[in-house]
Amino acid sequence: MKLGQAFSDSVITEQKTATRFGKPKAPSWWLGAGRALLFTTTLFVALFILGWRLFDLTVIHGYEFRGLSDGNRTRELIRHAPRGRILDRTGRELARNDPIYRLILPCTSETQDPCIEILSAPERDAALAKGLPPGAYIENDFTRVYPAGAATSHVIGYIGEITQKELGDNYYQLRGYKAGDRLGRMGAEAVFEERLRGRNGRELVEINAAGIATRTLGRIEEVPGEDVTLTIDRGVAEAATAAFPPDKKGAIVVAQPMTGEILALYTSPTFDANIFSTALSPEAVSGLFENPDLPMFNRGIGGVYPPGSIFKLITAIAGLEEGTLTADTLIEDTGEVVIGPFKFANWYFTQYGKTEGLVNIVKALQRSNDIFFYKAGEAIGITKLSLWAKRLGVGAPLGIQIPGEAAGLMPNPSWKALRFDSAEDKRARNDLWYLGDTYHVSIGQGYLLTTPLQANTWTNAVANGGKLCRPTIEKLPATSYQLPAHCKNLNIKKETIDLITEGMKRACEPGGTGWPLFNFNIKYQIANSKYLDNGTSEASSSSLTASKFIPLACKTGTAEYGDPDDKTHAWFTAFAPIPERFAHGTGQAPLSNQSTITGEPEISVTVLVEGAGEGSDNAAPVAKKILEEWFGR
């Protein structure tokens, strides 16, 4: 617009705007100081959160996270203490440890696989080469090895891993047992658990990403378990195992008569304790624990059987000590004793239709004459016979350390009255004790039941001069065996012991019943030397054969047990050598090139073969092989 000469031709014009209310509009807050304020506030809050989190990690929970950090870098390993060895009386190993390794895996409640795997040395090397799973590590450990195998399994026992139930028991918690630990489950392994078990140590190691230890940071040494020496003789135990018929059931007890020390305790069928050193399959478990032949059952101490004629030793002791029998007592063998409708026959009359005339105590034992012992039992009476049997260990556990010992049964009138107390029994008068019951017990039959260990113990009482020694598998100081708590003197007269020993000696001579042990001798080789002119000797490559004559005392037994096929248990019990005063004079004598071994009895052997027949035919040959092992050394 044209304004004249005083003004420029172009004028900038300002157009003002007004709000609805007539005031000018202010600039935006976001375009002003608000943006800076919001940014500053956000930065401050973020820094505060970071600082608080840092404070929480380093101060409040610092100890906890420091431990977790160290756990990823270090590992505390258990240094498993080796279990103590079990040794036989000569120092040979019956149980030892061989090294193995444990792979410890992370374990949660959802884990299906085992948390611990046992590895051999090659398996360990392969696992390390391949790389361990995250969180896994390897510990050194030991596995149990039983060098004698099945020969000593029922004595030594085995070890097994502790169960979850046991881990919750205060008994095991107080003794520091942990998951994966193993403890004795049977035999000496269980009896001497506290001594055999060591005390584990610990080792702190630094590990790398592969889980391999690279450096030891600290260590608490483990304490090995104590070695335990038993009375068992490994050579005798192995000989007993080899001698027993493989297809038969039964037991063998071998002991030292003067002390009660057990040299061998074998049961057939048996098991090899080494199988428990590895994980057992369900089939293997069933084959052991559900087998009708009961291979885990210790027949030597837990099986009860009618003892048959070997019980006649107790009947003889009772008669001689009570005065109803003497060395001069003679009883005529009539073949059978008849009481009303019942007949009680002698075995010789039953088999051969013959009688043996007048019989004294020595001949009765030599020939195992039933008629003599029927009449002896009648004269003694069941009450006194029962008391003597109990004094000699029948009817109660003897106290061997191994669990599972049976008491057996020594019947008497009061027992029978309690046993057959029903109205029907009383109407039939089954609760009364009859003379026939006494006859049966007198020859080791009827209701009488004993264990092979008890039979061996009363055999020892004859051998050692009348002491009842508690059987033991633990090797003790020599003075311990003289204590009354271990060997109780039964105060049996020397004449009684001498008469019974003489009868047992003759049982193992021609004319007796123990025919496999007639003229028992051991052949051995001796070096041959020739003498030179100057009086010196020169060894020769040839050798001479000589033999040792060993007089012994024995008793055979054949026991009926109600088998529908009339099978009988075969028994044999013996001790050797015998004192010199018994060694000569009757039956047999050493040959010109034989030396004779006499003196204090060193060994007793009791053999039971279930359902095998006569003791002389089936049990005596087993005992012979064991005696050959002992005296052939």
NUMISE-550515 format. One record per residue (C-alpha): x, y, z; residue in three letters. Coordinates in steps of 0.02 Angstrom, whole numbers, padded with zeros to 5 digits, always signed. Layout:
N
XYZALA
...
END
This chain:
633
+00000+00000+00000MET
+00067+00171-00034LYS
+00094+00281+00119LEU
+00190+00422+00049GLY
+00367+00481+00030GLN
+00414+00462+00215ALA
+00390+00275+00219PHE
+00458+00131+00123SER
+00355+00057-00010ASP
+00354-00111+00082SER
+00303-00127+00261VAL
+00306-00287+00363ILE
+00143-00305+00446THR
+00124-00408+00610GLU
-00034-00504+00632GLN
-00075-00546+00812LYS
-00180-00693+00856THR
-00285-00709+01009ALA
-00351-00854+01104THR
-00530-00888+01126ARG
-00523-00784+01282PHE
-00431-00645+01204GLY
-00254-00680+01279LYS
-00098-00724+01177PRO
-00048-00911+01167LYS
+00110-00962+01274ALA
+00254-01070+01205PRO
+00240-01268+01231SER
+00307-01344+01401TRP
+00390-01490+01315TRP
+00486-01368+01204LEU
+00546-01280+01360GLY
+00625-01336+01527ALA
+00510-01488+01552GLY
+00608-01597+01434ARG
+00768-01573+01532ALA
+00681-01602+01698LEU
+00605-01768+01642LEU
+00771-01831+01573PHE
+00862-01785+01734THR
+00731-01871+01843THR
+00735-02031+01739THR
+00925-02037+01746LEU
+00924-02014+01935PHE
+00798-02154+01962VAL
+00894-02272+01849ALA
+01057-02236+01940LEU
+00969-02262+02107PHE
+00902-02433+02053ILE
+01073-02486+01988LEU
+01157-02428+02147GLY
+01031-02516+02258TRP
+01049-02676+02158ARG
+01238-02665+02173LEU
+01221-02637+02360PHE
+01103-02786+02373ASP
+01221-02901+02275LEU
+01380-02850+02362THR
+01326-02810+02540VAL
+01159-02886+02582ILE
+01177-03050+02483HIS
+01362-03041+02450GLY
+01407-03191+02559TYR
+01276-03300+02477GLU
+01326-03257+02299PHE
+01509-03269+02341ARG
+01479-03448+02397GLY
+01385-03486+02237LEU
+01526-03412+02137SER
+01654-03515+02229ASP
+01544-03668+02202GLY
+01559-03646+02016ASN
+01746-03635+02033ARG
+01780-03759+02175THR
+01712-03927+02229ARG
+01716-04018+02396GLU
+01754-04201+02362LEU
+01730-04343+02484ILE
+01888-04442+02515ARG
+01812-04612+02548HIS
+01902-04706+02685ALA
+01953-04883+02637PRO
+01860-05014+02737ARG
+01967-05122+02850GLY
+02024-05288+02781ARG
+01964-05454+02850ILE
+02104-05579+02873LEU
+02109-05763+02915ASP
+02208-05834+03060ARG
+02365-05846+02950THR
+02353-05668+02882GLY
+02277-05714+02713ARG
+02146-05594+02649GLU
+01964-05641+02662LEU
+01902-05467+02613ALA
+02000-05324+02535ARG
+01972-05162+02438ASN
+02004-05127+02255ASP
+01997-04947+02188PRO
+01846-04888+02089ILE
+01772-04715+02050TYR
+01606-04630+02080ARG
+01530-04515+01949LEU
+01422-04394+02049ILE
+01283-04318+01943LEU
+01166-04173+01985PRO
+01016-04250+02071CYS
+00840-04179+02086THR
+00672-04252+02131SER
+00631-04265+01946GLU
+00791-04357+01904THR
+00755-04530+01835GLN
+00933-04591+01815ASP
+01043-04636+01966PRO
+01134-04490+02045CYS
+01289-04598+02071ILE
+01371-04710+01942GLU
+01513-04830+01984ILE
+01656-04824+01859LEU
+01807-04932+01830SER
+01975-04851+01791ALA
+01951-04865+01600PRO
+01773-04798+01615GLU
+01835-04651+01718ARG
+01969-04610+01589ASP
+01841-04620+01449ALA
+01720-04505+01542ALA
+01855-04375+01573LEU
+01911-04381+01392ALA
+01732-04357+01332LYS
+01696-04221+01459GLY
+01583-04229+01610LEU
+01403-04166+01607PRO
+01377-03993+01686PRO
+01386-04004+01875GLY
+01456-04182+01876ALA
+01618-04234+01958TYR
+01716-04392+02001ILE
+01767-04459+02173GLU
+01890-04597+02213ASN
+01813-04747+02302ASP
+01838-04933+02337PHE
+01747-05093+02297THR
+01746-05247+02410ARG
+01830-05406+02348VAL
+01815-05577+02432TYR
+01961-05686+02373PRO
+01892-05849+02445ALA
+01725-05824+02359GLY
+01588-05945+02408ALA
+01700-06038+02531ALA
+01679-05904+02665THR
+01525-05806+02613SER
+01413-05859+02757HIS
+01549-05811+02882VAL
+01615-05652+02801ILE
+01449-05588+02733GLY
+01442-05441+02614TYR
+01414-05253+02608ILE
+01271-05154+02530GLY
+01226-04973+02500GLU
+01130-04885+02638ILE
+00944-04863+02602THR
+00839-04706+02611GLN
+00747-04778+02761LYS
+00910-04807+02853GLU
+00969-04631+02811LEU
+00817-04567+02906GLY
+00860-04672+03059ASP
+00944-04582+03203ASN
+01062-04729+03227TYR
+01142-04700+03058TYR
+01128-04510+03063GLN
+01225-04502+03226LEU
+01363-04608+03149ARG
+01380-04495+02999GLY
+01318-04610+02861TYR
+01283-04522+02696LYS
+01193-04569+02536ALA
+01298-04692+02437GLY
+01390-04760+02591ASP
+01398-04948+02610ARG
+01386-05051+02768LEU
+01398-05233+02820GLY
+01241-05332+02784ARG
+01285-05505+02848MET
+01418-05606+02939GLY
+01579-05526+02998ALA
+01550-05374+02887GLU
+01397-05333+02992ALA
+01463-05392+03161VAL
+01622-05288+03152PHE
+01547-05139+03056GLU
+01605-05009+03183GLU
+01784-05070+03173ARG
+01792-05102+02987LEU
+01712-04937+02936ARG
+01835-04794+02919GLY
+01807-04607+02935ARG
+01791-04513+02771ASN
+01898-04361+02734GLY
+01865-04208+02626ARG
+01959-04119+02489GLU
+01926-03945+02417LEU
+01981-03934+02236VAL
+01974-03804+02100GLU
+01890-03863+01940ILE
+01888-03803+01762ASN
+01741-03787+01644ALA
+01752-03973+01602ALA
+01731-04021+01786GLY
+01911-04083+01801ILE
+02005-04041+01960ALA
+02154-03930+01924THR
+02215-03884+02097ARG
+02192-03942+02277THR
+02148-03800+02395LEU
+02132-03898+02557GLY
+02118-04075+02625ARG
+02061-04171+02779ILE
+02136-04344+02772GLU
+02025-04497+02782GLU
+02052-04626+02920VAL
+02055-04807+02856PRO
+01953-04940+02945GLY
+02032-05064+03063GLU
+02088-05234+02999ASP
+01999-05379+03085VAL
+02077-05551+03104THR
+01961-05700+03113LEU
+01987-05877+03172THR
+01942-05941+02998ILE
+02074-06041+02905ASP
+02054-06001+02720ARG
+02137-06163+02664GLY
+02021-06268+02771VAL
+01869-06170+02713ALA
+01916-06197+02531GLU
+01947-06382+02563ALA
+01775-06398+02645ALA
+01693-06313+02496THR
+01780-06428+02373ALA
+01741-06585+02475ALA
+01554-06558+02497PHE
+01441-06645+02368PRO
+01392-06506+02247PRO
+01213-06566+02222ASP
+01173-06586+02407LYS
+01117-06472+02547LYS
+01200-06469+02716GLY
+01334-06391+02823ALA
+01512-06412+02886ILE
+01581-06345+03050VAL
+01768-06355+03083VAL
+01840-06293+03247ALA
+01984-06300+03369GLN
+01919-06402+03516PRO
+02024-06320+03652MET
+01963-06144+03616THR
+01803-06153+03514GLY
+01885-06056+03371GLU
+01792-06086+03208ILE
+01910-06137+03067LEU
+01775-06157+02935ALA
+01587-06137+02927LEU
+01516-06192+02761TYR
+01336-06205+02702THR
+01272-06286+02543SER
+01200-06215+02435PRO
+01301-06057+02456THR
+01329-05894+02362PHE
+01477-05790+02306ASP
+01483-05626+02404ALA
+01576-05542+02261ASN
+01413-05523+02165ILE
+01359-05390+02290PHE
+01504-05278+02238SER
+01405-05229+02082THR
+01224-05184+02052ALA
+01116-05340+02051LEU
+00985-05371+01919SER
+00809-05418+01975PRO
+00842-05595+01914GLU
+00999-05608+02021ALA
+00906-05543+02174VAL
+00766-05668+02147SER
+00892-05808+02125GLY
+00967-05771+02295LEU
+00824-05716+02406PHE
+00676-05809+02330GLU
+00765-05971+02289ASN
+00678-06119+02375PRO
+00849-06196+02410ASP
+00889-06043+02520LEU
+01071-06009+02472PRO
+01074-05859+02590MET
+01023-05966+02739PHE
+01165-06015+02856ASN
+01124-06197+02891ARG
+01277-06219+03001GLY
+01206-06108+03138ILE
+01024-06085+03090GLY
+00969-06254+03026GLY
+00894-06377+03152VAL
+00896-06564+03123TYR
+00877-06726+03220PRO
+01059-06771+03261PRO
+01041-06959+03253GLY
+01176-07067+03329SER
+01302-06928+03360ILE
+01187-06879+03506PHE
+01237-07043+03588LYS
+01391-06952+03649LEU
+01279-06848+03762ILE
+01180-07000+03819THR
+01345-07085+03863ALA
+01406-06932+03962ILE
+01240-06920+04057ALA
+01240-07106+04100GLY
+01421-07110+04159LEU
+01408-06947+04258GLU
+01243-06997+04341GLU
+01313-07168+04387GLY
+01185-07270+04290THR
+01325-07328+04175LEU
+01502-07384+04214THR
+01645-07458+04117ALA
+01583-07630+04170ASP
+01400-07606+04124THR
+01345-07739+04000LEU
+01182-07737+03903ILE
+01131-07878+03789GLU
+01090-07836+03610ASP
+00927-07926+03578THR
+00902-07851+03406GLY
+00748-07755+03459GLU
+00656-07696+03614VAL
+00469-07730+03616VAL
+00347-07624+03716ILE
+00168-07676+03685GLY
+00134-07655+03499PRO
+00291-07551+03472PHE
+00462-07616+03421LYS
+00626-07521+03440PHE
+00760-07606+03336ALA
+00948-07592+03320ASN
+01008-07535+03149TRP
+01120-07690+03132TYR
+00973-07806+03162PHE
+00863-07709+03039THR
+00992-07715+02900GLN
+01074-07883+02927TYR
+00963-07979+03048GLY
+01107-08000+03170LYS
+01139-07957+03352THR
+01301-07913+03441GLU
+01287-08001+03608GLY
+01339-07914+03768LEU
+01389-07735+03739VAL
+01483-07613+03853ASN
+01496-07425+03833ILE
+01652-07431+03724VAL
+01581-07560+03605LYS
+01413-07469+03603ALA
+01499-07313+03537LEU
+01610-07413+03419GLN
+01461-07502+03342ARG
+01331-07366+03374SER
+01222-07496+03458ASN
+01043-07433+03477ASP
+00988-07566+03603ILE
+01123-07511+03726PHE
+01071-07329+03716PHE
+00885-07368+03727TYR
+00918-07453+03893LYS
+01042-07319+03947ALA
+00914-07183+03915GLY
+00783-07280+04011GLU
+00901-07295+04160ALA
+00951-07112+04154ILE
+00775-07045+04133GLY
+00722-06905+04018ILE
+00737-06771+04153THR
+00921-06800+04188LYS
+00959-06833+04005LEU
+00878-06668+03960SER
+00978-06575+04093LEU
+01143-06645+04029TRP
+01099-06606+03850ALA
+01064-06425+03898LYS
+01228-06416+03994ARG
+01315-06471+03835LEU
+01233-06333+03733GLY
+01073-06412+03663VAL
+00914-06310+03661GLY
+00990-06135+03672ALA
+01099-06023+03563PRO
+01284-06045+03599LEU
+01326-05862+03570GLY
+01429-05860+03410ILE
+01448-05681+03346GLN
+01359-05712+03181ILE
+01172-05668+03185PRO
+01044-05803+03146GLY
+01091-05940+03269GLU
+00948-06058+03310ALA
+00916-06133+03482ALA
+00862-06306+03429GLY
+00748-06409+03541LEU
+00781-06522+03689MET
+00612-06602+03726PRO
+00553-06660+03896ASN
+00384-06702+03977PRO
+00340-06522+04019SER
+00378-06465+03841TRP
+00268-06603+03769LYS
+00124-06559+03884ALA
+00129-06379+03825LEU
+00155-06424+03643ARG
+00009-06546+03634PHE
-00120-06456+03740ASP
-00273-06458+03630SER
-00428-06552+03685ALA
-00404-06676+03544GLU
-00223-06708+03595ASP
-00274-06735+03775LYS
-00411-06857+03726ARG
-00282-06953+03624ALA
-00158-06936+03769ARG
-00031-06857+03652ASN
+00021-06737+03790ASP
+00096-06877+03896LEU
+00279-06927+03892TRP
+00307-07111+03855TYR
+00455-07226+03872LEU
+00462-07235+03684GLY
+00491-07047+03680ASP
+00643-07072+03793THR
+00706-07212+03681TYR
+00696-07098+03529HIS
+00785-06953+03613VAL
+00922-07068+03681SER
+00977-07109+03502ILE
+00953-06932+03435GLY
+00780-06950+03360GLN
+00602-06902+03405GLY
+00567-06720+03442TYR
+00751-06680+03469LEU
+00824-06545+03355LEU
+01001-06476+03353THR
+01111-06368+03242THR
+01274-06428+03164PRO
+01363-06298+03272LEU
+01291-06376+03430GLN
+01345-06549+03373ALA
+01521-06485+03345ASN
+01521-06402+03517THR
+01477-06560+03614TRP
+01607-06653+03512THR
+01733-06522+03570ASN
+01679-06550+03750ALA
+01739-06730+03737VAL
+01899-06680+03647ALA
+01950-06543+03770ASN
+01916-06641+03928GLY
+01745-06577+03977GLY
+01736-06390+03939LYS
+01596-06302+03846LEU
+01681-06168+03743CYS
+01578-06033+03659ARG
+01608-06041+03471PRO
+01695-05886+03404THR
+01748-05817+03235ILE
+01852-05676+03311GLU
+02034-05711+03344LYS
+02063-05667+03526LEU
+02218-05659+03637PRO
+02267-05831+03701ALA
+02223-05784+03880THR
+02042-05745+03833SER
+02004-05928+03796TYR
+02047-05976+03974GLN
+01915-05862+04050LEU
+01760-05946+04124PRO
+01651-05832+04017ALA
+01721-05913+03862HIS
+01756-06093+03914CYS
+01649-06162+04054LYS
+01713-06314+04147ASN
+01573-06443+04156LEU
+01667-06545+04288ASN
+01651-06707+04192ILE
+01755-06846+04266LYS
+01914-06895+04176LYS
+01856-07077+04173GLU
+01700-07024+04077THR
+01802-06930+03947ILE
+01924-07074+03929ASP
+01788-07205+03902LEU
+01698-07100+03771ILE
+01860-07056+03682THR
+01907-07240+03677GLU
+01738-07285+03603GLY
+01752-07146+03473MET
+01928-07200+03430LYS
+01869-07377+03398ARG
+01727-07313+03290ALA
+01862-07256+03167CYS
+01956-07421+03173GLU
+01916-07586+03085PRO
+01759-07654+03167GLY
+01687-07479+03192GLY
+01563-07382+03088THR
+01677-07245+03022GLY
+01759-07349+02887TRP
+01823-07206+02775PRO
+01939-07153+02917LEU
+02012-07325+02956PHE
+02203-07313+02968ASN
+02197-07128+02929PHE
+02365-07069+02867ASN
+02441-06929+02764ILE
+02572-06964+02630LYS
+02708-06837+02597TYR
+02873-06822+02504GLN
+03042-06806+02590ILE
+03206-06764+02507ALA
+03327-06909+02482ASN
+03508-06884+02537SER
+03658-06999+02516LYS
+03807-06998+02633TYR
+03982-06974+02565LEU
+04140-07057+02632ASP
+04186-06903+02733ASN
+04022-06914+02829GLY
+03935-06768+02744THR
+03774-06784+02648SER
+03734-06738+02470GLU
+03558-06694+02412ALA
+03483-06805+02279SER
+03353-06759+02149SER
+03251-06910+02200SER
+03130-06909+02346SER
+03056-07036+02463LEU
+02873-07059+02507THR
+02829-07067+02690ALA
+02667-07053+02785SER
+02600-06990+02949LYS
+02480-07101+03046PHE
+02350-06997+03137ILE
+02238-07090+03260PRO
+02074-06999+03284LEU
+01906-07012+03371ALA
+01741-07008+03276CYS
+01555-07044+03281LYS
+01439-07077+03135THR
+01255-07036+03130GLY
+01105-07074+03020THR
+00949-06976+03064ALA
+00771-07007+03008GLU
+00668-06849+02984TYR
+00499-06908+02921GLY
+00539-06907+02737ASP
+00403-06996+02634PRO
+00539-07087+02538ASP
+00628-07138+02699ASP
+00781-07031+02662LYS
+00897-06996+02807THR
+01019-06859+02854HIS
+01202-06910+02853ALA
+01305-06852+03004TRP
+01487-06871+03048PHE
+01587-06790+03188THR
+01770-06817+03234ALA
+01922-06741+03316PHE
+02108-06771+03294ALA
+02237-06810+03349PRO
+02202-06901+03511ILE
+02316-06909+03664PRO
+02455-07036+03656GLU
+02376-07149+03789ARG
+02236-07190+03666PHE
+02344-07207+03511ALA
+02397-07389+03520HIS
+02339-07555+03583GLY
+02184-07597+03481THR
+02125-07608+03304GLY
+02264-07525+03208GLN
+02444-07470+03223ALA
+02564-07370+03115PRO
+02665-07458+02983LEU
+02854-07470+02998SER
+02883-07318+02887ASN
+02750-07212+02971GLN
+02768-07080+03105SER
+02624-07058+03226THR
+02546-06892+03271ILE
+02467-06888+03443THR
+02434-06759+03575GLY
+02308-06623+03614GLU
+02166-06620+03487PRO
+02196-06485+03356GLU
+02041-06496+03250ILE
+01861-06556+03256SER
+01751-06581+03103VAL
+01563-06600+03099THR
+01476-06636+02934VAL
+01290-06643+02893LEU
+01227-06694+02720VAL
+01039-06676+02709GLU
+00943-06826+02645GLY
+01101-06914+02588ALA
+01088-07081+02678GLY
+01211-07155+02802GLU
+01339-07045+02887GLY
+01483-07166+02859SER
+01452-07171+02672ASP
+01414-06989+02634ASN
+01473-06874+02774ALA
+01634-06962+02830ALA
+01723-06945+02661PRO
+01694-06756+02668VAL
+01773-06747+02841ALA
+01919-06851+02781LYS
+01966-06726+02646LYS
+01961-06584+02771ILE
+02073-06679+02892LEU
+02193-06716+02749GLU
+02205-06530+02713GLU
+02243-06491+02895TRP
+02371-06627+02929PHE
+02447-06622+02754GLY
+02532-06455+02788ARG
END
